[in-house]
Amino acid sequence: MDWQYFCELLFGGLTRGSIYALIALGYTMVYGIIELINFAHGEVYMIGAFTALIVAGVLGIYGFPEAGILIIAAIVAVIYCAAYGFTLEKVAYKPLRDAPRLSPLISAIGMSIFLQNYVILAQTSDFVPFPRLVPDLAILEPIAHITGTSDVLIIVTSAITMVGLTLFIKYTRMGKAMRATAQNRKMAMLLGIDADRVISLTFIIGSSLAAIGGVLIASHIGQVNFAIGFIAGIKAFTAAVLGGIGSIPGAMAGGLVLGLCESFATGYVSSDYEDALAFALLVLILIFRPSGILGKPKTQKV
């Protein structure tokens, strides 16, 4: 076995799996709170990448250092996308919270199409180059033939973000309110929890995580496109279902499993089947284990 090639595929799978996991966390958090699949979430990820591109372009004109540009662009993208997520929830989802289940689903798809076309109006070509903002670190030179600095940055940033979110959900007062709302929203409201505030915060956190993923992947690939949110969003949704929709550890696990499966399938079989594998996994999980890897099956009350 060619171990160097295997390690390249391993790091590549962890990189893309980390991005899927960041986006999947937004899907699973929203579903856990209000049982809604926010199909516009992938477009928020795409808008985060474009926001970082604009900020990086402006700061680059004034001669800012690359690392500083990346940090500032990421912060601005997170703030902008958090505002987007908050607005989406108030405009497109809150008025339909008590409507039939199909209504918010159609609204989510409509917002996804609207955001895509909104960006198309400003995009001048199919792919827009994104500046290289991640400097090569000398400490990683021994493994430079296996993976790059941007790969390591994505994996480390995603791991830190996920650990931080897990601690926030488990130990903070607002995190406990989110868990209570996810378990029984009406009972949580009777106990004095502001469910509207919790739901808004869930959208804000999910959108912020998607923005981080958008900035990281744009800097890694070196280009952005208005359609990157659609396919990434579908694959992140697949990861969320794979891990167990509504489970935060499940979203992390599902993202990493999907990323590794895609990477090894691309390396050892063919890149033509990369997308087909993601949807085949989704179908198999829905058939044989609908609750996902770490999800808990719901008991039907009669």
Beta strands, then each sheet from edge to edge (+ up, - down):
strand 1: 128-129
strand 2: 223-224
sheet 1: 1+ 2-
end
